[in-house]
Amino acid sequence: MMRPQLVAMAIVMLLAVICGSGTGSLVEVPEVTQAPPLPPRNPRNNQTRSRMPNNFRGLAAPTSPPRCDYRELMTNLHDRVGVLVTLDEDQRHRLEVIDKKLDQLVESSSAKMESMKAQQMDFLQRLDSFEHIQRLSRNTLDELKVLSRTARDIPQSQYALSGGQVLNETNLNLSERLDALATLLASTAINVRSVQVEVGNLAKVIRRQTRVIHGKGQKASVSQSPIFYGPAGQSVPNSCAFHILAVDGILKIQLTPESESFYVSCDGDWTVILSRTSDDVNFERGWLDYRDGFGNLAGDFFIGLNKLHALTSSGLYELRIALEDFSGNVAYASYSLFAIGSERESFPLILLGKFQDNPLIPAGDSLSYHAGARFSTVDHDNDNCLDCNCALKHKGAGWYSNCAKSNVFGQYLPNAQTGETGMWWDTFAGQNSLKKVRWMIRPVAESLDDARR
């Protein structure tokens, strides 16, 4: 902190030395001794010389050196040193304030983390209690099933002797109890899943807070305040698995604690990403519209490539496509995995799993041809076609790869018109325009749960 003052003082002393040497106060000049006079050689010559004008009056007296006023310099330097000292004190004060704020942030983060750990313990206890209730309910259900089976196995003669009315009432009571237990089990399963989601989200927040505390000495770790995942005791669904909370099929979801929430259309536990049933919405649009999404979630719409990327990058998703022609024929195309890349990569179709023959009516595979292709619109040509623009050619958008085997983002042409600009699926109806198209995705875990059930 004192380095600027020392440098200034050294400069002052150097100036003092220089000024002192200029005035002769430090270096003395030796006096010149006068030589003895020579004897006169010729008096006449001397008289002649004496009559000559004396143009040389001797050496001029040396003028006094200019005065070096270093006191004024010292005063100026002293003022500047004072300014430097003031700046140093101000910097020191700011550093102390920053250090105090860092300490306060660490203390508040520690307190919040302890609070969240306590909440996590509470959630775990609630989860244990739910599982205990579920086990008891299953045991009771098994006992009731045994009693019901026993009642059905009673011989008819014994049934007549004991009174049919009593047994009928018993069977009705058993049926009512079974229905009540089934309802209880369903609600318990939903509550257990909700608690599991809350515990998972809380664990993510705790890990994030831990990273903030460990990075106290790094500016990047404390530049932003932590983001908390909603109020304590509440959670926002992260998929249509909680479609029971949807209103008219519309549900607000939040994929991660750090991300923004948005609304989606749910069809059961499937998230609808594309819906086309009429020509009310024009799908021949530019890049920005397809990036952000357009249309009405309650009607025809596209969810948007940004949201679709966020969904498919938050976990493993499967894809189901429902198609209907103008004759009323319905078919399905299902893929075990589905994901797209980011805008920086032009939203490529980076993951498309195995085509699965739907147990109902398979529509055939007209999407695998497009796997790996980047998304193209009328104003963004990424279709790998050197001499054409597939989006302009088909009057739509999509993952064109030197054009298409399907064109679900094309024009809506009524009455099954044929043409490459329409909305078609090659392996289902060729290039005949379709009446309805619906794309849906859901986490792979959901389908595995259905398989286990």
Secondary structure in CASP SS format (residue, H / E / C, confidence):
PFRMAT SS
TARGET T0000
AUTHOR 0000-0000-0000
METHOD secondary structure of the structure
MODEL  1
M C 1.00
M C 1.00
R H 1.00
P H 1.00
Q H 1.00
L H 1.00
V H 1.00
A H 1.00
M H 1.00
A H 1.00
I H 1.00
V H 1.00
M H 1.00
L H 1.00
L H 1.00
A H 1.00
V H 1.00
I H 1.00
C H 1.00
G H 1.00
S H 1.00
G H 1.00
T H 1.00
G C 1.00
S C 1.00
L C 1.00
V C 1.00
E C 1.00
V C 1.00
P C 1.00
E C 1.00
V C 1.00
T C 1.00
Q C 1.00
A C 1.00
P C 1.00
P C 1.00
L C 1.00
P C 1.00
P C 1.00
R C 1.00
N C 1.00
P H 1.00
R H 1.00
N H 1.00
N H 1.00
Q H 1.00
T H 1.00
R H 1.00
S H 1.00
R H 1.00
M C 1.00
P C 1.00
N C 1.00
N C 1.00
F C 1.00
R C 1.00
G C 1.00
L C 1.00
A C 1.00
A C 1.00
P C 1.00
T C 1.00
S C 1.00
P C 1.00
P C 1.00
R C 1.00
C C 1.00
D C 1.00
Y H 1.00
R H 1.00
E H 1.00
L H 1.00
M H 1.00
T H 1.00
N H 1.00
L H 1.00
H H 1.00
D H 1.00
R H 1.00
V H 1.00
G H 1.00
V H 1.00
L H 1.00
V H 1.00
T H 1.00
L H 1.00
D H 1.00
E H 1.00
D H 1.00
Q H 1.00
R H 1.00
H H 1.00
R H 1.00
L H 1.00
E H 1.00
V H 1.00
I H 1.00
D H 1.00
K H 1.00
K H 1.00
L H 1.00
D H 1.00
Q H 1.00
L H 1.00
V H 1.00
E H 1.00
S H 1.00
S H 1.00
S H 1.00
A H 1.00
K H 1.00
M H 1.00
E H 1.00
S H 1.00
M H 1.00
K H 1.00
A H 1.00
Q H 1.00
Q H 1.00
M H 1.00
D H 1.00
F H 1.00
L H 1.00
Q H 1.00
R H 1.00
L H 1.00
D H 1.00
S H 1.00
F H 1.00
E H 1.00
H H 1.00
I H 1.00
Q H 1.00
R H 1.00
L H 1.00
S H 1.00
R H 1.00
N H 1.00
T H 1.00
L H 1.00
D H 1.00
E H 1.00
L H 1.00
K H 1.00
V H 1.00
L H 1.00
S H 1.00
R H 1.00
T H 1.00
A H 1.00
R H 1.00
D C 1.00
I C 1.00
P C 1.00
Q H 1.00
S H 1.00
Q H 1.00
Y H 1.00
A H 1.00
L H 1.00
S H 1.00
G C 1.00
G H 1.00
Q H 1.00
V H 1.00
L H 1.00
N H 1.00
E H 1.00
T H 1.00
N H 1.00
L H 1.00
N H 1.00
L H 1.00
S H 1.00
E H 1.00
R H 1.00
L H 1.00
D H 1.00
A H 1.00
L H 1.00
A H 1.00
T H 1.00
L H 1.00
L H 1.00
A H 1.00
S H 1.00
T H 1.00
A H 1.00
I H 1.00
N H 1.00
V H 1.00
R H 1.00
S H 1.00
V H 1.00
Q H 1.00
V H 1.00
E H 1.00
V H 1.00
G H 1.00
N H 1.00
L H 1.00
A H 1.00
K H 1.00
V H 1.00
I H 1.00
R H 1.00
R H 1.00
Q H 1.00
T H 1.00
R H 1.00
V H 1.00
I H 1.00
H H 1.00
G C 1.00
K C 1.00
G C 1.00
Q C 1.00
K H 1.00
A H 1.00
S H 1.00
V H 1.00
S C 1.00
Q C 1.00
S C 1.00
P C 1.00
I C 1.00
F C 1.00
Y C 1.00
G C 1.00
P C 1.00
A C 1.00
G C 1.00
Q C 1.00
S C 1.00
V C 1.00
P C 1.00
N C 1.00
S C 1.00
C H 1.00
A H 1.00
F H 1.00
H H 1.00
I H 1.00
L H 1.00
A C 1.00
V E 1.00
D C 1.00
G C 1.00
I E 1.00
L E 1.00
K E 1.00
I E 1.00
Q C 1.00
L C 1.00
T C 1.00
P C 1.00
E C 1.00
S C 1.00
E C 1.00
S C 1.00
F E 1.00
Y E 1.00
V E 1.00
S E 1.00
C E 1.00
D E 1.00
G C 1.00
D C 1.00
W E 1.00
T E 1.00
V E 1.00
I E 1.00
L E 1.00
S E 1.00
R E 1.00
T C 1.00
S C 1.00
D C 1.00
D C 1.00
V C 1.00
N C 1.00
F C 1.00
E C 1.00
R C 1.00
G C 1.00
W H 1.00
L H 1.00
D H 1.00
Y H 1.00
R H 1.00
D H 1.00
G C 1.00
F E 1.00
G E 1.00
N C 1.00
L C 1.00
A C 1.00
G C 1.00
D C 1.00
F E 1.00
F E 1.00
I C 1.00
G C 1.00
L H 1.00
N H 1.00
K H 1.00
L H 1.00
H H 1.00
A H 1.00
L H 1.00
T H 1.00
S H 1.00
S C 1.00
G C 1.00
L C 1.00
Y E 1.00
E E 1.00
L E 1.00
R E 1.00
I E 1.00
A E 1.00
L E 1.00
E E 1.00
D C 1.00
F C 1.00
S C 1.00
G C 1.00
N C 1.00
V E 1.00
A E 1.00
Y E 1.00
A E 1.00
S E 1.00
Y E 1.00
S C 1.00
L C 1.00
F E 1.00
A E 1.00
I C 1.00
G C 1.00
S C 1.00
E H 1.00
R H 1.00
E H 1.00
S C 1.00
F C 1.00
P C 1.00
L C 1.00
I C 1.00
L E 1.00
L E 1.00
G C 1.00
K C 1.00
F E 1.00
Q E 1.00
D C 1.00
N C 1.00
P C 1.00
L C 1.00
I C 1.00
P E 1.00
A C 1.00
G C 1.00
D C 1.00
S C 1.00
L C 1.00
S H 1.00
Y H 1.00
H H 1.00
A C 1.00
G C 1.00
A C 1.00
R C 1.00
F C 1.00
S E 1.00
T E 1.00
V C 1.00
D C 1.00
H E 1.00
D C 1.00
N C 1.00
D C 1.00
N C 1.00
C C 1.00
L C 1.00
D C 1.00
C C 1.00
N C 1.00
C H 1.00
A H 1.00
L H 1.00
K H 1.00
H H 1.00
K C 1.00
G C 1.00
A C 1.00
G E 1.00
W C 1.00
Y C 1.00
S C 1.00
N C 1.00
C C 1.00
A C 1.00
K C 1.00
S E 1.00
N C 1.00
V C 1.00
F C 1.00
G C 1.00
Q E 1.00
Y C 1.00
L C 1.00
P C 1.00
N C 1.00
A C 1.00
Q C 1.00
T E 1.00
G C 1.00
E C 1.00
T C 1.00
G E 1.00
M C 1.00
W C 1.00
W E 1.00
D H 1.00
T H 1.00
F H 1.00
A H 1.00
G C 1.00
Q C 1.00
N E 1.00
S C 1.00
L C 1.00
K C 1.00
K E 1.00
V E 1.00
R E 1.00
W E 1.00
M E 1.00
I E 1.00
R E 1.00
P E 1.00
V H 1.00
A H 1.00
E H 1.00
S H 1.00
L H 1.00
D H 1.00
D H 1.00
A H 1.00
R H 1.00
R C 1.00
END
